[in-house]
Amino acid sequence: MTDPAALNTIDPATLVRPRRQILGMSAVLLPFRADGRVDLDGFAANVSRTAAAGIIPAVNMDTGYVHLLDDTLRRELLALARQTLGDTTNRPFGGLVAGACVVDEPGAAFDETGYARQFEMIAAVGGIPVIFPSFGLAAGGDAGVISGYRAIARRVPRFIGFELSTEFVASGRLLSLEAYAELLAIPECAGAKHSSLSRRMEWERLALRDRLRPDFHVFTGNDLAIDMVRYGSDWLLGLSTAWPEAFAQRDRWWAEGDNRFDELDDALQALGDFAFRPPVPAYKHSMAQTLALRGLLACDEPHPQGLRRPDSDRPILATIIARIERAMGA
């Protein structure tokens, strides 16, 4: 049995893993045109640029507005991502992961069939599913989540779990440490994205992982503490969609023991702190603004139903972009 009291006394310094090879996954932004239509060319370019940097693209995630997409568009984006990537079977996780998202309402039962439909469309392009929390999946508390994951494990050979704060979506769910230990015991679950925005909770999970299942990937989703990679986390971030090449450079410097890691990490964190301020879901517009300022998107519009940032953010983002460029040695 897990002893939460013992884990609460963790010294994070004991978790630091210098010169570790970091596995990065980037939640790819779904861009939009001025008329509100999806920018498919911009999406394909985002996917291509991510993979070219050596980062695994994660499509149909929160950064891709997955909760606002129907299955027809989800399928189209998956097919376009696969077409853009070509054969990535030799990459970790097959070189492509994708959100398996069931949109339901409070009080709903676990929709195993709905998740199965998502698995089928993701498997059709050789992707690995990332299990988005839903009201139904979390309906029975921790026991319900673990029961749902076990049912999922009977349907797919490999998947990534997902703890998500309600700051991102109302159906988000964070597990207790006891339940997290049960998740670690599901062999089909190769890892889990952790998006609590809490260092302490992630340190607890890393310590538990190191003790119970060292091959399990804790993918930090903490865009307010992207240096969690120091402590053994890998990452699956929305922030990285603004600059996957910079994240790849940062990770190479960590593996090489190059202290330029710190300057670049700090510069990228400045972008994260600004973009992920409340209301947090508006970060997606910040990502579009950043890519447009970098000349990589023609338009910085968010999804028509997405939250917006003010135009006055652009000059601030421009100063952060210049800081990142300096830290990369550009």
N, C-alpha and C positions, 0 to 999 in steps of 0.2 A: 504493500500500500504506500502511496506517495505521502510524504510528510511535508505539507505546505509550510509549516513553521520553519523547518530546516532550510527550505529553498528561499525563504524570505531573507535569510542571512547571507545570501550569496555575495561574495566579493567579485564584482565584474572583472577585476584585473586577472583573476585566475582563469577566466574564459577566453582571454585574448589569444588569437591564433595567428601569429606573424607568418608572412610569406605563404599564406594559404591560397590555393587556386579557388577563386570565387565563381560560383555559377550565377549568372544574371539572366533574368527574364524581364522583358519590358512590355507593359500593358500599352498596346498601340492605340494612339488617338484616332478616332474616326472623325475626319474633318468634314466641314459643310461649306457649301457655296452661299453666296449672298442671297440667293432665292430660296434657301432652306433645303435644297437637295443635297444628298450625300455626294461628297467629292471622292469618287472612286479612284481617280488618278492620284490624288493626294494620299489616300489610304494606302494604295499599292506602294507609293514612294516611301511612306513611313515604314511599312513592312520591310521593304528592300534595304533601306538604310539601317534598320535595326539588325537584320541578319548579317549585313556586310561588316558591321562593327563587331561581330562575334557574339551578339546577344540573341537569346531566343525570343522571337516575337510571341506575345500573348494577345490573341485577338478576342473580340466579343467579351471584353472585360468592362469594368465600370468606366474606364477611360474611353472605351468604345461605345458608351451609352447603351449597354446591352439590355438594361431594363426597359428601354424605350423602343426596342427593335422587335419586329415580328420574325417568325421563323424563316420566312422567305428571304428577308434581307440578311439574317444571320447566316443562312446557307450560302447566299451569294458572296458574302464577305469571306467566309471560310474557303470557298472555291477560288476566289481571287487571291487570297493569301497563299494557297498552295501553288497556284499557277505562278505567282511572283517568286516563290522560294525555289521551285523545282524540287529535286530529290534531296531531302535532308535526313534520310533514314540513319545516317551515321552520326548525326549530332545527338547530344544528350537530349532525352525526352523527345526524340524524333524531330527535333528542331522546330516544333510548333506546339503550343498549348492554347487552349481556348476555353472560355467560360461556358459552363453548363448551367444555365440560369432558368429557373422556373419562377414566373411572376404570379404570385397568389395574394390572398388577402388574410388579415388577422383572423385566426380561428380555423383556417384551412387545415385539412389533413395532409400528411406527407404524400406527395404526388409522384410515386415511383415511376409510373408510366410516363409522366411528363419529363422527368429526368432522362428516362430511357430514350425518348425521342431526341434529346440533345446529344446523348452519347452516340447515337447512330449517325447524326450529321457530322459530328467531330471525327468519329472513326473513319468516315468516308474520305476524309482528306489526310488521314494518318496522324491526327492530332491526339494529344492527351488532355482529358477534361479537367478543368478546375471547378470544383463543386461550389457554386454560389449558395450561400445560405438562403433559405426561404422561410416564410412563416410556418409552412407545413413541416419542414425538416426540423425546425426547432420547437414544434408544438409540445413535445413531451419533455422539455428541458434537456439536460445533458444526456439522459438515458435515451431520449428520442433521437437526438443527433447521432449518437453512436449506433443506435439501432438502424438509422437511416444509412449511415456510412457502411455498415455491414451488408445491408441490402444492395447498396451500390457496388460493393466489392464482388458480389455474386454476378454482376452484370458486365463489369469492365475489368480487364487484367491489371490496369494501372491507372491511378488517378491522383490528383492533388487536392487536399482538403483546403478549407478556407474559413478562417475566423475573421469576422468583419465587424467593426464597431458600428453602432447605430448612428454615429456621426456621418457615415457614408450613406447608408440605406436603413430604412425602418425595420427591415427584416433581418438585419445583422445579428450575429450571435457570437459570443466569446465563451469558450469552454472553461470549466474549472480545471485545475491541475490533475485531479483524479480522472476526469473524463479525457484529458489530453493523453494521459498514460494509456488509456484504453484505445485511443486513436493510434498511438504508436504500435500497438499490438496487432493492427490490421495490416498484413503484409502487402496487400494491393495498394495501400496508401503510401506513396513514395515520398510524400512531403506535404507540408501545409503552409499556405500563406497566412501570415499573422498580421492583422491590421487593427490592432487595438490602439495604436499611437502611444503605447506605454512601454518605455524601456524595461521597467521592472518586470512586467508580465512576460516580455520576450526573453529576458535573462533567465527567468524561471523555466521557460520552455527549453531553452538551450541546455541548461544544467540537467534537466530531466532527459532530454534527448541523448546527451553525452553518456548518461548513466544507463539508459535502457535500450537505445537503438541508434548507435553512432552513424549509421548510413542514412538516416532519415534527414530530409532537407527541411530546415526551418527557413522559409522564405520571408524575409522581413517585408512588410508592407508599410513600414513606418516612414513616411516621407518627411517627418519632422526629426528623424534620427537615422539618416541613411548610413552613418558609420557603424550601425549594428553589425556590419560585415566584419568588423574587427574581432567580434566575439564568437564567430562561427556561424552566423546567419548567412545564407545566400539571399537573393533578393528577387522580388517580383513587384515592381514599382510603377506607378503612373507617372511620377515625376520624370523618369528616364526617357519618356517618349519625346521630351523636348530636346534631348541631346544624348542619344545612345552612345555616340562615339566618345563623349567625355566620360561616361560611366565606364566604358571599356578601358579607356586609358587609366582612369583611377584604379581599376581592379588590377591591371597589369603592374602598375607601380606598387600596389600592395604585395603582389606575388614576388616582385623583385626586391622587396625591402627598400624601395626608393621613397625617401621622406617627402617627395613632391606629392605623394598621395594626400597628405594633410591639407595642403593649400588648395588642391583641386576639390577635395571633399568639402572643405569649408565653403568654397565658391558655389558648388552645387547645392549645398545645404541652404545657402542664402536664397537661392531660387525656390527651394522647397518651403522654407519658412514663409516666404511672401505668397507663393501660389496656394498653399494649403491653409491659409488663414480662414477663419469663419466668414461666410458659410463654406465649409470644406468642399462640397460637391462642385463649387464654381471653379475649382482648380483646372477643370477640363478647358474652360475658356482661357485661363492663364496659359495653358500649354499651347493652345492654338495661337494666342497672341505672340508667344515666344517663337514658335516656328515661323510665323509670318514675319516677325522682325528679323529673323535669321535668313529670310528670303527663300524659305523652304515650303511655304504655303502661300497661295495667291490670296486667300481670304481667311480671316481669323474668327469667323462666326462659330458659335457653339450650336448644338442641336436646338431646333426651334423651341423645345420645351426645357432646355437646359438653363442653368443659372448663369448670369453674366457678370463679368467684372467691368469696372468703369474704364473709359478710354484713358483716363489719367494714369492707369497702371502702366501704359506702354513706355513712357520715358523711364520709369523706375526699372522695368524689365530690361530696358536697353543698357542701363548701367550694370545690371547683374550679368548680362550677356558679355559685356566687355571684361568684367572680372573673371568670368569662366575662361574666356579666350586667353587672358594673360596667364592664368593658372595652368592652362594646357601648353603654354609656350608659343601661342600663335602670334 
